[in-house]
Amino acid sequence: MAAPPKKAFALRLDPAVHAAVERLAGAELRSANAQIETLLREALKQRGIEVGRTKAPRRGRPPASSD
C-alpha cells in the first residue's frame, strides 16, 4: 500500500531563494521539495504551530475475519 498522497501545488520562488534551498538541500542530503517542507515545519514550530505527521498506512495482511 502506498503512502497517502501529498498535496501538490505550484510554488513560484525568486531564483536566488530556490538556489539557496537547493544548496541547503544538497548539504543535508534532501531533495529541494523535502527541504522546503522541513523549512516550513520549522517556521511553523517557531510560531507555536505544531503540525503532526500523517499516519502511514498499515502494512501486511489484514486481520483474519472471525466467521
N, C-alpha and C positions, 0 to 999 in steps of 0.2 A: 504494500500500500504506500502510496506517495505521500510526502509531507503536504500539509494544507497549502493551497496556492497563495502566493504573495500578491499583494495589491500592486499592480503596475500603473505607472503614470509618467507623463513626460515631465522632465525637470530641466529647466534652462538655467545654466550656470555661466558666470563670467569665465572665460577660458583660463584666466590666471587661477581662479578658485579650483577649477577642475584639475589643472595641472598640479596644484598643491595637494589635493585629495589623492591623486594618483601616486604622487611621490610618497605620501604618508602610507597609503595602502601597500605599496611595494615594500616599504621598510618594515611593515607589520605583517607581511605575507597574507594580505587580504585582497579581494577584488575591490575595485572602486565602489561598487554597489554596497558591499558589506561594510566598507569603511564609512560611507555616508550614513548607513543605518546605525553604526556604532557611535558616530559623532552626534547624530540626532538623539539617541538614547542618553548619551552623556549630558547633552544640553538640557533635555527634559528633566533628568535627575537633579541637575544643579538648580533647576527652578522649582523643585519639590514635587514633580510629577513622576510617580513610579509607573512604569509600563511593564506589565508582565509578559511572559513568553507564551505563545500559543502552544497548547499541548500537542505533542507529536501523536500521530495515530498509533493505536495499539498494533503490535506486530504478532505474527504467529497465527495459529489456528484459533478459530472461535471456540468458545466453550461448548462441550457436548450438551445437546439438549436432553432433558430428562423426560423422555416419552414413556 
